[in-house]
Amino acid sequence: MAQARNMILFVTDQWRWDTLNKPGHPAQLPHLRAFAEEATNFTNAFTTVPLCTPARGSLFTGKLPHQHGTMDNVQGRSFYPHGKLHPSQTTYLERLAQEGYDVSFIGKWHLGDGTLLDRGIEDTSLSDGGNTELMNTASVQFEGPEKSPYYATVADGVPLDEQRVNLAIEKLAVLGKGTRPFCLVVCLHGPHFPHHVPKRFVDLYKDLPEDYMPENWCEQFSESGKPEAQNAFYWPCQDTSHMSQQDWRRTAQHYWGFCSYIDDMFGKLRQAVSEQGRDKDTILAFTADHGEMLGAHGWFDKGPFFYEEIMRIPMLIRDPEQPAGTRNNFVSFHHLFPTILSGTPVAQTLGAEEQANSFWTSDEKHVFYVYDAYQGRQFRFRGIRDERYKYAWSPHDIEEFYDLEADPGECLNLAGTADVAQEQKRLKAALFQWMKTHNDWLAGPGHHLPVGSYIDGRDKSEQHLHQGFT
Protein backbone atom coordinates (compact mmCIF):
# COMPACT_ATOMS: atom_id res chain seq x y z
CA MET A 1 0.00 0.00 0.00
CA ALA A 2 1.28 3.46 -0.87
CA GLN A 3 2.62 5.43 2.07
CA ALA A 4 1.44 8.94 2.87
CA ARG A 5 3.81 11.27 1.07
CA ASN A 6 4.27 15.02 0.98
CA MET A 7 4.17 17.11 -2.18
CA ILE A 8 5.35 20.57 -3.18
CA LEU A 9 4.12 22.06 -6.44
CA PHE A 10 6.04 25.10 -7.74
CA VAL A 11 4.08 26.74 -10.57
CA THR A 12 5.42 29.67 -12.56
CA ASP A 13 3.49 31.80 -15.03
CA GLN A 14 4.47 32.17 -18.69
CA TRP A 15 7.77 30.23 -18.53
CA ARG A 16 9.08 29.00 -21.88
CA TRP A 17 10.17 25.41 -22.38
CA ASP A 18 13.30 26.27 -24.35
CA THR A 19 15.03 28.06 -21.45
CA LEU A 20 15.64 24.68 -19.80
CA ASN A 21 15.61 22.28 -22.73
CA LYS A 22 17.07 23.89 -25.85
CA PRO A 23 20.81 23.17 -26.15
CA GLY A 24 22.87 26.34 -25.95
CA HIS A 25 20.04 28.53 -24.68
CA PRO A 26 21.46 31.65 -22.98
CA ALA A 27 19.19 31.42 -19.91
CA GLN A 28 21.32 31.07 -16.77
CA LEU A 29 19.45 28.67 -14.49
CA PRO A 30 22.01 26.84 -12.33
CA HIS A 31 19.58 25.66 -9.65
CA LEU A 32 16.96 24.33 -12.04
CA ARG A 33 19.59 22.65 -14.21
CA ALA A 34 20.94 20.93 -11.10
CA PHE A 35 17.40 19.96 -10.12
CA ALA A 36 16.81 18.53 -13.61
CA GLU A 37 19.70 16.12 -12.98
CA GLU A 38 17.99 14.64 -9.92
CA ALA A 39 14.42 14.83 -11.25
CA THR A 40 12.52 13.43 -14.22
CA ASN A 41 12.49 15.92 -17.07
CA PHE A 42 9.40 15.49 -19.26
CA THR A 43 10.64 17.14 -22.44
CA ASN A 44 7.33 16.84 -24.30
CA ALA A 45 5.12 18.61 -21.77
CA PHE A 46 2.42 20.95 -23.05
CA THR A 47 -0.19 23.21 -21.57
CA THR A 48 -3.85 22.43 -22.14
CA VAL A 49 -4.64 26.02 -23.13
CA PRO A 50 -2.22 28.99 -23.34
CA LEU A 51 -4.23 31.25 -21.03
CA CYS A 52 -3.85 31.63 -17.26
CA THR A 53 -7.32 31.05 -15.80
CA PRO A 54 -8.51 28.12 -17.96
CA ALA A 55 -5.08 26.45 -17.69
CA ARG A 56 -5.16 26.71 -13.89
CA GLY A 57 -8.73 25.47 -13.82
CA SER A 58 -7.55 22.43 -15.75
CA LEU A 59 -4.55 21.90 -13.47
CA PHE A 60 -6.58 21.91 -10.26
CA THR A 61 -9.56 19.90 -11.57
CA GLY A 62 -7.90 17.61 -14.11
CA LYS A 63 -10.55 18.64 -16.64
CA LEU A 64 -10.59 20.48 -19.94
CA PRO A 65 -11.88 24.09 -19.97
CA HIS A 66 -15.22 23.19 -21.57
CA GLN A 67 -15.66 20.62 -18.78
CA HIS A 68 -14.82 22.84 -15.79
CA GLY A 69 -16.50 25.87 -17.40
CA THR A 70 -13.80 28.51 -16.89
CA MET A 71 -12.77 29.32 -20.46
CA ASP A 72 -11.62 32.94 -20.20
CA ASN A 73 -9.45 34.87 -17.78
CA VAL A 74 -11.17 35.90 -14.56
CA GLN A 75 -10.38 39.53 -13.81
CA GLY A 76 -12.60 42.45 -13.02
CA ARG A 77 -16.04 41.75 -14.46
CA SER A 78 -16.10 38.19 -15.69
CA PHE A 79 -17.32 37.34 -19.17
CA TYR A 80 -18.91 34.12 -17.92
CA PRO A 81 -21.91 33.69 -15.61
CA HIS A 82 -20.11 32.63 -12.45
CA GLY A 83 -16.99 34.79 -12.57
CA LYS A 84 -14.87 32.10 -10.97
CA LEU A 85 -14.32 28.36 -10.95
CA HIS A 86 -17.82 27.09 -10.24
CA PRO A 87 -18.41 25.62 -6.75
CA SER A 88 -19.59 22.38 -8.37
CA GLN A 89 -16.06 21.78 -9.67
CA THR A 90 -14.08 19.96 -6.99
CA THR A 91 -10.34 20.57 -7.02
CA TYR A 92 -7.54 18.19 -6.15
CA LEU A 93 -6.74 20.48 -3.21
CA GLU A 94 -10.14 19.73 -1.68
CA ARG A 95 -9.74 16.04 -2.37
CA LEU A 96 -6.37 16.06 -0.62
CA ALA A 97 -7.82 17.88 2.37
CA GLN A 98 -10.63 15.32 2.57
CA GLU A 99 -8.00 12.56 2.65
CA GLY A 100 -6.29 14.13 5.64
CA TYR A 101 -3.60 16.22 3.96
CA ASP A 102 -2.52 19.56 5.38
CA VAL A 103 -3.02 21.79 2.33
CA SER A 104 -1.30 25.17 2.06
CA PHE A 105 -1.56 27.53 -0.92
CA ILE A 106 0.74 30.51 -1.49
CA GLY A 107 0.50 32.87 -4.44
CA LYS A 108 -1.45 33.33 -7.65
CA TRP A 109 -4.80 31.52 -7.84
CA HIS A 110 -6.53 33.44 -10.68
CA LEU A 111 -9.72 31.39 -10.50
CA GLY A 112 -11.84 33.93 -8.66
CA ASP A 113 -11.33 36.08 -5.59
CA GLY A 114 -11.69 34.22 -2.31
CA THR A 115 -12.61 30.90 -3.87
CA LEU A 116 -9.93 28.94 -2.03
CA LEU A 117 -11.46 30.02 1.25
CA ASP A 118 -14.90 29.14 -0.11
CA ARG A 119 -13.58 25.64 -0.74
CA GLY A 120 -12.35 25.17 2.80
CA ILE A 121 -8.66 25.73 2.02
CA GLU A 122 -8.05 28.20 4.83
CA ASP A 123 -4.25 28.19 4.77
CA THR A 124 -3.83 30.68 1.93
CA SER A 125 -1.19 33.41 1.87
CA LEU A 126 -0.32 36.32 -0.44
CA SER A 127 -3.00 34.97 -2.74
CA ASP A 128 -5.95 36.30 -4.71
CA GLY A 129 -7.67 33.07 -3.68
CA GLY A 130 -7.81 34.19 -0.06
CA ASN A 131 -8.58 37.42 1.74
CA THR A 132 -5.06 38.87 1.90
CA GLU A 133 -4.58 42.18 0.15
CA LEU A 134 -1.83 41.81 -2.43
CA MET A 135 0.86 44.45 -2.15
CA ASN A 136 3.94 44.65 -4.35
CA THR A 137 6.29 46.41 -1.97
CA ALA A 138 9.13 46.80 -4.45
CA SER A 139 9.72 50.09 -6.24
CA VAL A 140 10.98 49.91 -9.81
CA GLN A 141 12.88 52.10 -12.23
CA PHE A 142 11.76 52.21 -15.87
CA GLU A 143 14.12 52.74 -18.78
CA GLY A 144 11.38 54.17 -20.95
CA PRO A 145 7.59 54.68 -20.88
CA GLU A 146 6.13 52.79 -17.93
CA LYS A 147 4.01 50.38 -19.93
CA SER A 148 5.76 50.31 -23.26
CA PRO A 149 7.62 47.99 -23.19
CA TYR A 150 6.96 46.08 -19.97
CA TYR A 151 10.35 45.92 -18.31
CA ALA A 152 12.04 47.66 -15.39
CA THR A 153 14.65 47.03 -12.72
CA VAL A 154 13.81 46.74 -9.03
CA ALA A 155 15.24 49.73 -7.22
CA ASP A 156 14.13 49.00 -3.66
CA GLY A 157 12.02 46.56 -1.65
CA VAL A 158 11.14 42.88 -2.00
CA PRO A 159 8.93 41.90 -4.97
CA LEU A 160 5.81 39.87 -4.28
CA ASP A 161 7.11 36.61 -5.76
CA GLU A 162 10.19 36.67 -3.55
CA GLN A 163 7.95 37.30 -0.55
CA ARG A 164 5.92 34.26 -1.58
CA VAL A 165 8.92 31.95 -1.79
CA ASN A 166 10.32 33.24 1.51
CA LEU A 167 6.96 32.50 3.08
CA ALA A 168 6.91 29.03 1.49
CA ILE A 169 10.24 28.22 3.13
CA GLU A 170 8.86 29.34 6.49
CA LYS A 171 5.66 27.37 5.88
CA LEU A 172 7.65 24.25 5.00
CA ALA A 173 9.28 24.28 8.42
CA VAL A 174 5.86 24.46 10.10
CA LEU A 175 4.29 21.77 7.93
CA GLY A 176 7.27 19.50 8.52
CA LYS A 177 6.61 19.49 12.26
CA GLY A 178 3.02 18.35 11.83
CA THR A 179 1.70 14.81 12.02
CA ARG A 180 -0.18 14.87 8.72
CA PRO A 181 1.22 14.61 5.19
CA PHE A 182 1.19 17.97 3.46
CA CYS A 183 0.62 19.54 0.07
CA LEU A 184 2.28 22.93 -0.41
CA VAL A 185 1.41 24.81 -3.61
CA VAL A 186 3.54 27.83 -4.54
CA CYS A 187 2.24 29.79 -7.54
CA LEU A 188 4.26 32.76 -8.76
CA HIS A 189 3.36 35.68 -10.98
CA GLY A 190 6.65 35.54 -12.88
CA PRO A 191 8.09 35.46 -15.39
CA HIS A 192 4.79 36.86 -16.70
CA PHE A 193 5.13 40.56 -17.53
CA PRO A 194 5.66 43.15 -16.22
CA HIS A 195 9.28 42.05 -16.07
CA HIS A 196 10.36 43.88 -12.90
CA VAL A 197 13.66 42.27 -11.98
CA PRO A 198 16.58 43.07 -9.66
CA LYS A 199 19.42 44.54 -11.70
CA ARG A 200 21.91 41.79 -10.86
CA PHE A 201 19.77 39.25 -12.71
CA VAL A 202 19.24 41.49 -15.73
CA ASP A 203 23.00 42.06 -15.85
CA LEU A 204 23.54 38.33 -16.38
CA TYR A 205 22.51 39.02 -19.98
CA LYS A 206 24.49 42.19 -20.65
CA ASP A 207 26.54 40.31 -23.25
CA LEU A 208 23.50 39.41 -25.34
CA PRO A 209 24.45 40.46 -28.90
CA GLU A 210 23.50 44.03 -29.72
CA ASP A 211 21.64 42.86 -32.82
CA TYR A 212 19.68 40.12 -31.01
CA MET A 213 16.25 39.26 -32.41
CA PRO A 214 14.11 36.11 -32.02
CA GLU A 215 14.80 33.56 -34.75
CA ASN A 216 11.24 33.59 -36.08
CA TRP A 217 10.48 37.27 -35.52
CA CYS A 218 8.60 39.19 -38.19
CA GLU A 219 6.55 42.36 -38.31
CA GLN A 220 3.29 41.71 -36.47
CA PHE A 221 0.45 40.66 -38.82
CA SER A 222 2.84 40.40 -41.79
CA GLU A 223 2.66 36.62 -42.26
CA SER A 224 0.44 35.33 -45.04
CA GLY A 225 -1.67 32.20 -44.90
CA LYS A 226 -2.46 32.57 -41.20
CA PRO A 227 -5.88 32.49 -39.47
CA GLU A 228 -7.81 35.74 -39.24
CA ALA A 229 -7.53 35.60 -35.45
CA GLN A 230 -3.80 36.30 -35.78
CA ASN A 231 -4.37 39.55 -37.65
CA ALA A 232 -5.36 41.63 -34.63
CA PHE A 233 -4.31 42.13 -31.03
CA TYR A 234 -6.80 41.86 -28.18
CA TRP A 235 -5.08 43.56 -25.26
CA PRO A 236 -2.87 46.66 -25.34
CA CYS A 237 0.25 44.73 -24.30
CA GLN A 238 0.00 42.63 -27.47
CA ASP A 239 0.52 45.62 -29.75
CA THR A 240 4.20 45.45 -30.71
CA SER A 241 4.18 48.06 -33.46
CA HIS A 242 6.22 50.43 -31.28
CA MET A 243 8.92 47.86 -30.45
CA SER A 244 12.38 48.61 -31.79
CA GLN A 245 15.11 46.01 -32.16
CA GLN A 246 16.65 47.26 -28.92
CA ASP A 247 13.28 46.98 -27.18
CA TRP A 248 13.15 43.30 -28.14
CA ARG A 249 16.71 42.82 -26.89
CA ARG A 250 16.00 44.52 -23.57
CA THR A 251 12.73 42.60 -23.22
CA ALA A 252 14.59 39.31 -23.66
CA GLN A 253 17.22 40.37 -21.12
CA HIS A 254 14.55 41.19 -18.55
CA TYR A 255 12.46 38.09 -19.28
CA TRP A 256 15.45 35.78 -18.93
CA GLY A 257 16.58 37.84 -15.95
CA PHE A 258 13.18 37.14 -14.39
CA CYS A 259 13.71 33.42 -15.04
CA SER A 260 17.14 33.61 -13.38
CA TYR A 261 15.60 35.47 -10.44
CA ILE A 262 13.01 32.70 -9.98
CA ASP A 263 15.74 30.09 -10.41
CA ASP A 264 17.50 31.66 -7.44
CA MET A 265 14.27 31.52 -5.40
CA PHE A 266 13.66 27.90 -6.36
CA GLY A 267 17.20 27.02 -5.33
CA LYS A 268 16.54 28.35 -1.83
CA LEU A 269 13.33 26.32 -1.55
CA ARG A 270 15.07 23.20 -2.84
CA GLN A 271 17.82 23.67 -0.25
CA ALA A 272 15.22 24.04 2.51
CA VAL A 273 13.62 20.74 1.51
CA SER A 274 16.97 18.99 1.96
CA GLU A 275 17.91 20.80 5.15
CA GLN A 276 14.61 19.79 6.73
CA GLY A 277 15.20 16.14 5.85
CA ARG A 278 12.37 15.88 3.32
CA ASP A 279 14.21 14.46 0.31
CA LYS A 280 12.98 10.90 0.87
CA ASP A 281 9.31 11.55 1.57
CA THR A 282 8.45 14.60 -0.55
CA ILE A 283 7.58 14.96 -4.23
CA LEU A 284 8.77 18.27 -5.70
CA ALA A 285 7.51 19.48 -9.09
CA PHE A 286 8.42 22.56 -11.15
CA THR A 287 6.29 23.69 -14.09
CA ALA A 288 4.41 26.59 -15.74
CA ASP A 289 0.86 27.23 -16.91
CA HIS A 290 2.03 28.21 -20.43
CA GLY A 291 4.84 29.97 -22.27
CA GLU A 292 5.56 33.43 -23.73
CA MET A 293 5.87 34.56 -27.37
CA LEU A 294 8.75 37.01 -26.67
CA GLY A 295 8.79 38.33 -30.24
CA ALA A 296 8.06 35.12 -32.13
CA HIS A 297 5.86 35.93 -35.14
CA GLY A 298 5.96 39.55 -33.95
CA TRP A 299 3.92 38.79 -30.81
CA PHE A 300 4.47 39.59 -27.16
CA ASP A 301 2.62 37.80 -24.34
CA LYS A 302 0.27 35.16 -25.84
CA GLY A 303 -2.84 34.92 -28.01
CA PRO A 304 -5.40 32.70 -29.75
CA PHE A 305 -2.95 30.32 -31.41
CA PHE A 306 -0.92 27.19 -30.66
CA TYR A 307 2.70 28.11 -31.38
CA GLU A 308 5.39 26.13 -29.57
CA GLU A 309 6.58 29.22 -27.69
CA ILE A 310 3.38 29.30 -25.61
CA MET A 311 2.24 25.66 -25.73
CA ARG A 312 5.37 23.86 -24.61
CA ILE A 313 6.21 24.10 -20.91
CA PRO A 314 8.92 22.93 -18.49
CA MET A 315 7.97 19.89 -16.42
CA LEU A 316 10.42 18.63 -13.79
CA ILE A 317 9.25 16.15 -11.15
CA ARG A 318 11.45 14.77 -8.39
CA ASP A 319 9.66 11.73 -6.99
CA PRO A 320 11.82 9.66 -4.58
CA GLU A 321 10.13 6.51 -5.90
CA GLN A 322 10.88 7.27 -9.56
CA PRO A 323 14.25 7.21 -11.35
CA ALA A 324 15.80 10.48 -12.49
CA GLY A 325 16.25 11.02 -16.19
CA THR A 326 14.53 12.25 -19.33
CA ARG A 327 11.12 11.10 -20.57
CA ASN A 328 9.87 11.90 -24.08
CA ASN A 329 6.26 10.73 -23.86
CA PHE A 330 3.69 13.46 -24.52
CA VAL A 331 2.17 14.80 -21.30
CA SER A 332 -0.40 17.50 -20.60
CA PHE A 333 -0.49 20.12 -17.84
CA HIS A 334 -3.95 19.07 -16.61
CA HIS A 335 -2.70 15.56 -15.83
CA LEU A 336 -0.04 16.73 -13.36
CA PHE A 337 -2.00 16.08 -10.17
CA PRO A 338 -2.90 12.47 -11.09
CA THR A 339 0.81 11.99 -11.71
CA ILE A 340 2.07 13.27 -8.37
CA LEU A 341 -0.81 11.58 -6.52
CA SER A 342 -0.19 8.19 -8.13
CA GLY A 343 2.26 7.13 -5.41
CA THR A 344 0.11 8.23 -2.47
CA PRO A 345 -2.94 6.76 -0.72
CA VAL A 346 -5.02 9.37 -2.56
CA ALA A 347 -4.39 7.39 -5.76
CA GLN A 348 -7.13 5.02 -4.59
CA THR A 349 -9.66 7.83 -5.00
CA LEU A 350 -8.67 8.55 -8.60
CA GLY A 351 -10.88 7.32 -11.40
CA ALA A 352 -9.62 4.88 -14.02
CA GLU A 353 -9.10 7.64 -16.60
CA GLU A 354 -7.20 9.79 -14.11
CA GLN A 355 -4.93 6.88 -13.24
CA ALA A 356 -4.32 6.16 -16.92
CA ASN A 357 -3.27 9.78 -17.44
CA SER A 358 -0.34 9.57 -15.02
CA PHE A 359 2.87 10.66 -16.73
CA TRP A 360 4.60 7.59 -15.31
CA THR A 361 2.38 5.09 -17.11
CA SER A 362 0.94 6.89 -20.14
CA ASP A 363 2.51 6.41 -23.55
CA GLU A 364 0.75 9.14 -25.51
CA LYS A 365 1.90 9.81 -29.06
CA HIS A 366 -0.17 13.00 -29.37
CA VAL A 367 -1.03 16.04 -27.32
CA PHE A 368 -4.25 18.04 -27.73
CA TYR A 369 -4.91 21.77 -27.38
CA VAL A 370 -7.98 23.93 -26.82
CA TYR A 371 -8.68 27.67 -26.90
CA ASP A 372 -12.13 29.18 -26.35
CA ALA A 373 -12.07 32.85 -25.37
CA TYR A 374 -9.90 35.80 -24.44
CA GLN A 375 -10.98 39.08 -22.84
CA GLY A 376 -14.60 38.35 -23.68
CA ARG A 377 -14.00 37.51 -27.34
CA GLN A 378 -14.82 34.13 -28.81
CA PHE A 379 -12.01 32.04 -30.33
CA ARG A 380 -12.93 28.42 -30.89
CA PHE A 381 -9.75 26.54 -31.75
CA ARG A 382 -8.74 22.93 -31.27
CA GLY A 383 -5.36 21.42 -32.04
CA ILE A 384 -3.31 18.24 -32.09
CA ARG A 385 0.44 17.65 -32.26
CA ASP A 386 2.57 14.55 -32.69
CA GLU A 387 6.33 14.18 -32.90
CA ARG A 388 6.56 15.92 -36.28
CA TYR A 389 3.29 17.59 -37.26
CA LYS A 390 0.83 20.06 -35.76
CA TYR A 391 -2.74 20.63 -36.92
CA ALA A 392 -5.20 23.31 -35.73
CA TRP A 393 -8.90 23.56 -36.56
CA SER A 394 -11.64 26.10 -36.00
CA PRO A 395 -15.28 26.20 -37.12
CA HIS A 396 -14.91 29.84 -38.12
CA ASP A 397 -11.32 30.29 -39.34
CA ILE A 398 -8.84 28.61 -41.66
CA GLU A 399 -6.99 25.44 -40.70
CA GLU A 400 -3.28 25.31 -39.86
CA PHE A 401 -0.77 22.54 -40.49
CA TYR A 402 2.94 22.72 -39.70
CA ASP A 403 5.85 20.39 -40.35
CA LEU A 404 7.88 20.96 -37.18
CA GLU A 405 10.86 19.07 -38.54
CA ALA A 406 11.21 21.18 -41.69
CA ASP A 407 9.80 24.38 -40.20
CA PRO A 408 10.40 24.50 -36.41
CA GLY A 409 9.50 28.20 -36.35
CA GLU A 410 6.00 27.44 -37.72
CA CYS A 411 6.25 30.12 -40.36
CA LEU A 412 4.69 28.24 -43.30
CA ASN A 413 1.10 27.06 -42.99
CA LEU A 414 0.84 23.93 -45.17
CA ALA A 415 -2.87 23.27 -44.59
CA GLY A 416 -4.64 22.26 -47.78
CA THR A 417 -1.49 21.50 -49.76
CA ALA A 418 -1.15 18.19 -51.58
CA ASP A 419 2.15 17.22 -49.96
CA VAL A 420 0.61 16.93 -46.49
CA ALA A 421 -2.97 16.00 -47.41
CA GLN A 422 -2.82 12.51 -45.92
CA GLU A 423 -1.11 13.63 -42.72
CA GLN A 424 -3.61 16.47 -42.32
CA LYS A 425 -6.50 14.05 -42.79
CA ARG A 426 -4.99 11.65 -40.24
CA LEU A 427 -4.50 14.30 -37.55
CA LYS A 428 -7.91 15.86 -38.16
CA ALA A 429 -9.59 12.47 -37.70
CA ALA A 430 -7.65 11.87 -34.48
CA LEU A 431 -8.54 15.34 -33.21
CA PHE A 432 -12.26 14.91 -33.85
CA GLN A 433 -12.25 11.49 -32.24
CA TRP A 434 -10.65 13.02 -29.15
CA MET A 435 -13.20 15.85 -29.15
CA LYS A 436 -16.10 13.40 -29.31
CA THR A 437 -14.61 11.25 -26.57
CA HIS A 438 -14.39 14.30 -24.31
CA ASN A 439 -17.89 15.57 -25.17
CA ASP A 440 -16.57 18.70 -26.83
CA TRP A 441 -19.57 20.53 -28.26
CA LEU A 442 -17.45 21.80 -31.16
CA ALA A 443 -17.35 18.26 -32.54
CA GLY A 444 -20.99 18.57 -33.63
CA PRO A 445 -22.98 21.04 -35.72
CA GLY A 446 -23.88 24.35 -34.14
CA HIS A 447 -24.00 28.10 -34.46
CA HIS A 448 -20.65 29.83 -34.09
CA LEU A 449 -20.10 33.56 -33.84
CA PRO A 450 -17.47 35.04 -36.17
CA VAL A 451 -13.90 34.87 -34.90
CA GLY A 452 -13.16 37.57 -32.35
CA SER A 453 -16.81 38.36 -31.62
CA TYR A 454 -17.70 39.53 -28.15
CA ILE A 455 -19.58 37.10 -25.97
CA ASP A 456 -22.95 38.47 -24.81
CA GLY A 457 -23.13 40.19 -21.47
CA ARG A 458 -20.52 42.92 -21.73
CA ASP A 459 -21.22 46.59 -21.44
CA LYS A 460 -20.02 48.57 -24.46
CA SER A 461 -17.83 50.76 -22.25
CA GLU A 462 -15.79 47.66 -21.35
CA GLN A 463 -15.03 46.69 -24.91
CA HIS A 464 -11.51 47.07 -26.21
CA LEU A 465 -11.85 47.86 -29.90
CA HIS A 466 -8.73 46.88 -31.80
CA GLN A 467 -7.69 46.59 -35.40
CA GLY A 468 -9.89 44.33 -37.48
CA PHE A 469 -12.86 43.86 -35.15
CA THR A 470 -15.68 46.06 -33.88
N, C-alpha and C positions, 0 to 999 in steps of 0.2 A: 504494500500500500504506500502511496506517495506520502512523504513527510511534509508537514507544514513548512513552507519556505517563504522567505521575504522577497519583495520585489521593489525595485526602484526604476521608474520610467522617466527618462530625461528627454523631453520633447522640445525641439527648437521650431522656429517658424521661418519658412522660406529659405531653407538651407539646401544648396545645390549638391547633387550627388558627386559631381566631378571633383570637388575640392578634396575629397578623400580617396577617390578611386581612379582618377585619370592619371596615368604615369606622367611625371614631370610637371604636374600642376603647381603653380607658385604658392598656393595657400600653405602657410606655416602653422601646422597643427600637431605639435610634438606629443601632446597628451592623448589625443584621439588616435594618432597613428600607433602609439604604444598600446593603447587599449585594443585596437584592431588586432594586434598580435596575440592577445589573450582571449579575444572574443570570437564569435562567428560573424563573419562579414557577408551579409547577403547582398551580392553585387547587382542583382536584378530585382531590386525593391522599387515599388512604384506607389504613388499616392492613388487613392480612389478617385479623387476630384481635386483639381488644383485651386482650391478656394478654402479659406480658413474654417468657417463655420461648418459647412457640410462635411469637410474632411474630418474635423474633430467629432462631429456627430457620429460618423462612421467608425472612428477609432473607439469611442467609448460604448457604442452599442453593438458593433460588429455587423452593422447593416449598411446597405447602400442608401444614398440620400433619398431616393423615392420611397424607400421603406421606412426610414425614421422621420421623414417629413420636413427636415431642415435643409432646404436646397439653395438658400441664398445666405449671405452674411447677415448676422444679427447685429445691428448697430442703430442707435436712434430709433426711429419708427420702423418697425419690421415690415417687410413686404409680404409676409405670410400671416395667416390668421392668429397664430399663437405667439409669435415673437420670440420664441425660445424653443429648445428641445422639449417636445410635448411630454407632460407628466406620465403618459402611458408608455413611454419608451424607457425601459429599465436599462441602466448602464452597468458595465462590469464593476464599477466602483461600489454600487449598491449591492450587487451580488457578492462581492468580496466581504462587505460589511456584514451581510446576512450570514456568511459562513464563518464569522468570528474574527475577521481581519481588522486590524487597526489601520484605518484608511486616512491618509493625510494628503491634502492637495495644496500645492503652492504655485501661484502664477496664473497665466492666461487660460481662461475657460472658454470664452467667446461663444457660449451656447445659451446666453440669456442671463441677465443680472440676477444674482441671488439663487439661481436654480440648484446649485450644489447644496445650499442650506435647505432648500425645499425638499431635497432628496435624502435628507438625514445625514449628509456628510458635513459634520459640524466643524471638523478640523481643517478649515480653509484659511489661507494667509496670503496677503498681497495679491488678491484674486478678484476678478470681476464676477466670479461665481459665488462670492460670499458677501459680507457687508462691510468690508474694509475699503475705505477710500484709497484710491490709487494715487500716489504722489511720486512723480519723478523728481527727486531732490537734486539731481545734477544740473548744473548750468553748462551751457554749450556755447561755442564760438563758431559762427558761420564764416565760410570763406567767400560767400556770395549771397544772393537773395535767400532768405530763410527757407523757402520751400521750393527752390528751383536752382540746382538739384537738391536732393534730400540728404546731404551729408554735412557733418560738423564734427568738431573735436570737443571732447569733454574738458571743460576748463576747471570745474570744481564740483565736489560732491560725489555721491555714489549712485550710479544709475540703478534703475529699478531692477533690472535683471540680476545685477550683482547682489543687490539686497536679497533677492529671492534665493540665490544659491547659498549665500551666507546663512540665511534662515534654514535652508534645507539641511545644511551641515549641523546646525544646532538641533534641528528636529530629529535628525538621524540618531543623535546621542540619546535623546529622550525615548524614541521608539525602541532603541536597542535595549533599554533597561526594562521594558515591559514584558509581560508574560505571553502576549499574543503575537502571532506573525503579523507583519505589517506590509502595507503597500504605500509607498511614497511616490507621488507624481509631482514632477517639477516641470512646469511648462513656461518657457521663456518667450518674450516678445521677439528677440533677435534671432537671426540677423535680418529680419523684416525691417524695411525702412520705417522711420528715418534712421540713417546710419550715424548715430551719435556715439563716437568711440574715443576712448582715451588715446592721446597722441602717440604713446609708445607703441601701440598696436598698429596704428596707421603707418608709422615710420618703418615698420617691418617691410613695407612695400615701396619704399622710396626709390628703389632701383628698378621699378617697373619701367620698361622702355617708354621713352617720351612719346613715341608714335603708337602706343598700344591701342588696339581696337579688338572687340570680339571677332572671332574667326568668321562667323556667319552674320555679321552686322550688315544692315542695309538701311537706306532711308525708310522711315516708317511709312507703310502703305504703298511701297514702291514695287512689291513683288506681284507678278502676274500669276494667274491661275490659282489664286487662294480664295477661300470662302469669303462671302460678303462680310461676315462677322469680324474679319480681321482688317477691315478697311475703315475702322473708326475706333476711337478710344472712349472709355466709359467712366472714367474717373480722372480728375485733373492730373494726378501723378503719372498717368500713362501717356500723356502728351510729351513726346521727346523731341518735338520740332526745334526747341531752343537749345538742345544739347550739342555742345561743341565736342571735338575730339578730346580735348583736355578734360571736359566734364565727364566723359565716359571713363577716361583714365582715373580721375579722382574718385569717381563713383566705385570703380572696381577696387581701388586701394582701400576705401572705407568699408566696402562690403566684406572684403577678405579680412580687413582689420577687425571687423565685428566678429567674423568667424574665429579669428585668433584669440580675441577677447573671451569668447565663450569657451574656446578650447582651454584657456587658462582656468576658467571657473570650473569646467568639468574635471580638470586635473585635480583641483582641490577637493571636489566631492569624491572622486575615485580614491584619493589618498585617505579620506576620512573613513570610507568603507573598510579599507584594509586596517587602518589603525584601530578601528573598533571591533576587529575580529570577525567581520561579516563576509569574508571572501567565500567561505564554504557553504553558507546557507542563504545567500542572497543573489537573486537574478538582477542584473543591471543592463538596461537597454538604452541606446542612444538612437534617436531618429528625428524626423522632421515631418510636418504636415504636407509640405510641397516644396518646390524649388523657386527659383527667381530667374527672370529672363536676362537681366543685366546686359541689355543691348542686343541680344540675339534677335534677328529679324527686325531690328529697330525698336524693340519693345523694352520697357522697364516695368518692374513689378510682375504681373501675370495677366491672364485674359482668357477669353473663351476659345481655347485651342489646346492641343495635346502635345506640344513640343517637348522634347526630352529635357530641356532646361528646367521645366516646371513639374514634369511628371515623375522623373526619376529622383529618388531620395536616398539618403544614407540610412543604413539599417545595421547596427552593431548590437549583438546580444551576447552578454557573458552569462552563461548558465553553467554552474559548477558541474552539472550532470551531462553536459554536452561537450564534445571536443571542439577546440578552437580550430579555426581555419576559414576557408572561403567556400561559400555555397552559391551556385549559379542558377538554382531553380527560381522561377518567377514567383514573387510574393507580393501581396498587396497590404497596404497600410491598415485596412480595416480588419485584418486577420492577426494583428499583433497580439491582442490580449489572449485569444485562444492559444497562441504559441507560448506565451510566458506562463499561462495557467496550466499548460499540459502536464507539468511535472509536480503539480500541487494537488491537495485533496479536492480543490474546487473543480478540477478536471471532471470529476464525477457528475457535476451539474451541467456540463456542456452537452449540447445536442450533438447528434451524429455528424451533422454538416459542420458544426463548429470544430469538432475534433479533427475532421478530415482536412480542415483548412490550416492546421498547424504547420508552420514553416518546416518543422523537423520531419514531417511525414509526407507533405504534399510534393507532387512532382509535376507541377503545372508547366505547360509549354507555351501558355499565353497569359497575358494580363489584360484586364478590361478597364475601360475608363468611362466616366460619365461627367456631364456638365449640364446644368439645368438653368441657372439664373445668376445674374450678377447686378447688384445695385438696382433691383427691381425690374430689370430687363430679362426677357425670355431668350435663352439660348439652349436649344435642345440638341445636344451632341452626344454621340456614343462612339467608343473607339475600342480597338483591339490591337495588340502588338504581339509578335512572336520574336524569335531570335533575330530575324532579318527584316521583316516587313511591318509596317504600321498602316492601319486603315481607320478612317474616321467617317462617320455617317451622320446626317441630320435630315429630318423630314422637310426642312425649309431652307437648305443651303446646299452647295455643291459638295461632293465627296472628296476625300483626300486619300492618297496612297503614296507612301514613301518607301524607297529601298534604302534602309539604314546602312547597308554595307557599302553601296556605291555613293550614297548621299547622306552622310552622317549629320550634316547640318540641316537637313530637311528643307532644302531650298526649292526642289523641283517636285511639284505635285504630278504624279504619274497616273492619277485616277482616270479611267476611261481609255487608256492607251492599250494598243494590242499586245505589247510586250509583257504586260503584267495582268492581262485579262483573267487568266485562270487563277492566279494568286489572289487577285481582288475578289473574285467570286468565292473562293475558298474562305477567305477571312470574313467576308460579309455573311456567309452562311453560318459560320461559327459564332459571329457576333449576335445574329438574330436568334440563334438557338439559346445562347446565354441569356439574352434579354427575356425570352419567353420563359425560361426556367426560373428566372428571378421576378416574374410577374411585372415586367417593365411595360407600362402602358404605351410606350412609344413603339412597341413591337406590333401593335395592331393599328387599324385605321382610326382616324380621329381628326379633329380640327386643330390646326396649329397656327398660332399667330405668326406673322412675319418675323424674321430674325431681328433681334434687338428691340422688339415691341415692349412697352411697359406692361407689367402685370396690373390688373385692375386693383384699385384700392389706394392709389397714391394721389395726394393732392398735387395740383399742377405746380405749386410753388416749390415742391421738393424735387422736381424733375431736373436732371442735368442734361441739357440739350447739347449734344456734340455733333461733330461732322457726320453727315450721312443719315442721321435719324432725327425725327421730330416726334 
